[in-house]
Amino acid sequence: MRRMSAFLGGAPARDLLGRRLHDLRISVTDRCNFRCVYCMPAEIFGSDFAFVPRAELLAYEESARLARIFVSLGVEKVRITGGEPLVRRDLPAFVAMLAAIPGIVDLTLTTNGAALRHLAAPLAEAGLRRVTVSLDSLDPEIFGRMNGVGFPVSRVIEGIDAARAVGLDPIKINTVVRRGLNDASILPMARWARETGLTVRFIEYMDVGNANGWRLDDVVPAAEIVETIGREFPVEPVAPAYRGEVADRWRYLDGAGEFGVIASVTQPFCGDCSRARISAVGELYTCLFATNGHDLRSLLRGGASDDEIRRSVEAVWGSRVDRYSEMRSDETEGLPRVEMFAIGG
């Protein structure tokens, strides 16, 4: 039976292209203990890199207040992000705040999994419903190169096992594919996910931010990913579960589950994008490829009422026309985009 919407307010906020506000990603930190090559390459973001001072981060109470306001505008799905969210202290306390907000249908978190084996249980007890784990290869050497700090893949898998043990299911695995680095890992990842009952989503390498050295030649197109897997395991497409679902889903004909591909580069899905992002310092972004945000922290700390903040958010969303991936061309080349770890992935 299809779950009914929990949104009980007036008409959901819509932008100038008719896209409703439905998903909210809240970053709790810009810090990360990895230096993934597609996000924070170590040669640029070294050990002396200056992250945002802690005093400038939104307090959990401030972020939860914003979440309630966004829910009143139609948001039903909230995802906690970073940086790496598990490096922020007392994260289960924030999860509990969000879990207590009526109208949030889906409360989830994206993590690199490094600390998940220790935090899975308290996060689940606080009300987190599921997790997405970034895992770019099962090969220890390749994974170490991808994460930029040589972190062992075995520790991430232990975290996944811990999350499953406490009911943070279904767990999704995000695998960013970059040609020449981990494209040989596509089929092993698919085999492993089939065997373990996990759902892996292969993500085309994207030009988020300015520091990851993105080139179109490094992109492994979604069609190639599907073909690679389909040669060993015949598949068929699956209809989207809801409008705005970012992953194209493919089902194994033998019934052994499914996988997804997120094709922002070769098959843009801007037309159905329903996601807003709040950075760790309270900037509202209406696109992953944004060049600037909208300051909500000043409103929070300047005495604005919930209704005033709501009207501000509604005005920002109501004027939204973002469709970067559909426009990607010489027209967008060189734009000063915000880095992914700062915008909240």
Helices and strands as residue ranges (DSSP letters): E 23-27, G 54-56, H 60-72, E 77-81, G 85-87, H 91-99, E 106-111, H 116-126, E 130-134, H 140-147, H 153-165, E 172-177, G 183-185, H 186-196, E 199-204, G 216-218, H 222-230, E 235-238, E 248-252, E 258-262, G 270-272, E 275-278, E 283-285, E 294-295, H 297-301, H 306-318, H 324-327, H 340-343
